[in-house]
């Protein structure tokens, strides 16, 4: 919100004499030097560069560039805007409430006050009318504690209206909406002065290559359930870290800005098209509507594509699709050509009065770890040709045949172990904590540790309700919420899963996070997971290819920090979408799980650490003699802590003796019992 009269200014220092014509500023793609408007002052190795001429209501990217006398280059990028303070701003946290109620020009008030007329704090939204959110709890909802939408005090730069209202000293805060899951949405009703608008979403994207949110027009009553919508455009953003950017409303490819014609009371919907991964974050602060000139004749525009441009796709044979929306002109029938990697393909094209849908299934034998470029060409009703192109990377998982275990499955079901900390421990909501809690000799206090078996994985921390996709949830054996609550626990689950040759899709619905690993044994915790979610609730599916049928060792971790808890592991038919719990004995085509392998000798593995609390790593040089019941390791440290673990079969290891040999070896003698 800088005045257009502001100057861009930066200072350069070097140990050599600088040359003015080697200093430049690239402003929104245009390069400025001393020849066309850049002012440079100073002498020797110190210079100050200044550029004016900014335009009102513009979002800018400025790159300052310098080349020194030794041809070394350096540059600094900054982002800012000259948006007018009087422009209509809609805070992302100020969504509708009480069946479509809203305020124009709301006033910020102190946290934990309200509800008050003209302000949104403590107003209560109606689920599936005013907003839709996947969470079942009310954590991290400081601004509107009776809604499920998670927020935080904004990480963005303070804005004038919050400072004027007293700022943090008066507990008046700006907020970011986060913990975002695809298809969640928020409705905003406002009164617009008749005109044309360019829209920006203020957003921060952490550790995610590409994300998308869509802006939709609610075309039915915003006070009712089952509203109808029309897509208007997309906000496509890339990684920015914890720095916020102005993301313009564009077509689905980010190639053309979309101008909206708005007038009077209008309800818009911000729908999430991307989910936060376990190791990333999306923070959304506000929408701003900038008045612009009418765009004139508007031709059809590509308003959604799948997969997203720049995305990494982990599904096998994904559906490539594009939705073209008609505007002042329409898509001409018979003119659509879709090409993949330079080759025209036979796509399905469906025209309607308002749009054209183009779709094509990529063959499942398309190599993984390969870029895919898509080109879409069509003509409009005035015979004007339009071309849109985008690329994504195909990177699906293939199970290594080396992980396959020979033999026949025995003891159907899963091995599992629960570890719970004492009530009120307030453990971290992360996979790292879960692994540390499950580790032997963990430094985390233990209230209960319980080993058990299960036919299927369909757990809850409560007995009175079913959570997730499947009924008949089981209470986690060993968990007693009435005695120690239902929080601060971790569960590890393992089995040999039988996968036939082909493409498989598994799903996990969990609260909180999870990881799913196909390793070298049931106790392998060093192989990278096939899928994981670090943080809050997850409802995710993942695909992989199996080239050799057989039994594969699988280890899973599920953990809970606070609130409700549940876990489901299921398969999903890639065509019908039918979901079946893994190892459901009542469904013939369920994926089978076994706790052990018939005739397979128990395998002992050795892990070592220099600290009793870990971390422990597998000692690949350890010699295990299962016939003699010994493990031999090098005595190559003054202090070495050793952990033995059993894989492939259930049982218990009992340490019988420890001996140090003259050859500098440590020999552990053990006994196995079932």
C-alpha positions, 0 to 999 in steps of 0.5 A: 500500500505504498503511495505511487509517488514512492521511490525505489532506492538501493545502496551498493558498496564494493571494494572496487570502483563501480560503474554507473551503467552496470547498475540496473533495476528490472521492474515488472520485466522492464529494465531501467538504467541511467539511459532510461530513468534510473538515477545513480549518485555516488563515487568510487565503490559506493553508489545509490540508485533511485527510480520513480515513475510508479503507477497507482494500483499496481503490484510490483516485482523489482530486481536490483542488479549490479556487475562489478569491475571483476564481472561478478554479478549480484541481485536483490529482489523485492515485492511491493505494491501501490494499491490504494488504501480505499480499495475494497479489501476482504480479510480471508478470516472475515467469511460469512456467518449465521446463514449468509450474514455479512458486514461491509467495511467491518471494523477490527476489534480486540481478540476475545471480544464480540460478537459486535455489529460491524465486526467479525470476531466471535461471529459463528459461521454455518458449516456448509453454508458459510464455509466448509472445513475438514476439521472436526475440532476447534483448535487454533481458532482465536478469531472465531472460536466456534468455527473450524477454520484454523488461523494464526496472528498474521506473519505479514507486514502490519497494515495501517488499519490494525495499527490505528486500532491499537495493534498487538498492544490492544490485542487487535490482530490481523490473521492468516488462515492456514492448515488448508485442505483441497476443496475447503471453501469460504463464502464472502458477501459484499456490496460492490460498486458497479465496475471492473476489478482485478483481484489479488490474493495475499498469500505465503507458500512454504516448501510447496512448488505450486499451489492453487486456489479458485475464486467462484461466484455463488449463483444460488442463495448464499443463505441455503445449503447445496449452493451452486457456483460458477468458477471465475478464475484461479490464484496460482502461487509458487514457493515464497517462504514466509514472505507474502506475495500478491497473487493475481486472479488469472486463467488456470495457467497464470498466463492471462489476468481475469477481470471481473465485472461486479455490481451490487450485493455479490457472494464470492467463494474462495475454494482451495484447490491444493492441500498443505503437505506434511512439511509445508504450509499455505497462509492466506491473508486477504483479497483485494479488488482493484478498480480497472478499465473494462476489458472489452471483448472477452474470449474463452479462457482456460479456467482449470487444468489438471494436473496443475502447471508445475506440479509433481504428480504421483498418480499413475496414468493421471487424467489430463483435463482442461475446462474452457469457459465461454465468455463474450465469444464461445469455443468453436465446435471441432476446433479443439486439439490436445497434444502431449509431449508434441504428439496430438492425442485423441481427447474427449471433448464435451461442449455445453452452453457455458464451457468446453471440457477436454480430457485425456488419460495418460497411458499407465506405461508413461515413464515415471520421473519424466516431464509431461508437456501439454498443449491445447489449441482451439478457436472461438466463434469468431475464428480467432485461434488461442493456444495454452500450454503447461507442463508437469512432472510425472513421479509415481512410486514403483515398489522395489522388487528387492523388498519382496519377501519369499514365503507364504503369509501366516497369522492374518492381521497386523502387529501393533504397539501403542505408547502413550505419555502421561495426561497433560504432556502436551507433546509436539504434533510431529512425526519426529516426536512419534518416532522418538516416543516409539523408540526403545529407551525413549526419553519421553515419559510412558504412561502405557505401552501395549503390544497388540494385534488387529485384523484391520486398521480402523481405530478411534480414541472414542468408543461412542462414535465412528470417525472417517470412512468406515463404521465399527471403529475400534478403541486403540487397545491399551488406551483409556481416555477416562484414566489418561485421556486420548492424547499424546500417543503414538502407534506403530503397526506392521504387516506383510501386505500381499500386492499382485502385479499392477497399479495400487491406490491406498488411502489413509484417513488419520488424526493426527499424522501418519507415515507408510513405509515399505522397507526391508523388514517389519521393523525398518524405520530407516527407509523413506516413507512411501507416503506421510503427513506431518501435522494435523488431520490427513485424508490422503490417497497415494499410488504405486506400481508393483512389477512382481507379485508378493509379500512386502514388509510394511511399517506404519506410524500414527500419532495423536497430539490433541483433540479427536483421533482416528486411523484408517488404512484402505484400498481404493478402486481406481475406476469405481472409487470403492474403498475397502479396509486392508485385510477386511475378511468379509471382502474377497478382493481386499489386500491381505495382511499377515503378521509373519511369514510361514517357515521364515526364520526370525531375523535379528537386527542390530542398531547402535548409538553413542547416546542411550537416548539415540538416535539409533542407526542400523549397523550394517557391519554387524554379523548375525548368526541365527543358529548360534544366537549371536550378534558380533559388532566392532568395539570401535568406540569407548561407549556404544549403546546397542539395541537388538530388534526382531523382524519377520516374525513375532517373538521376544529377544532375551539378552543372555551374555556380553563378551569382548574378544581379543580381536576388538569385537563385542559378541552378544548372545541372545535367546528367542522366544515366541 
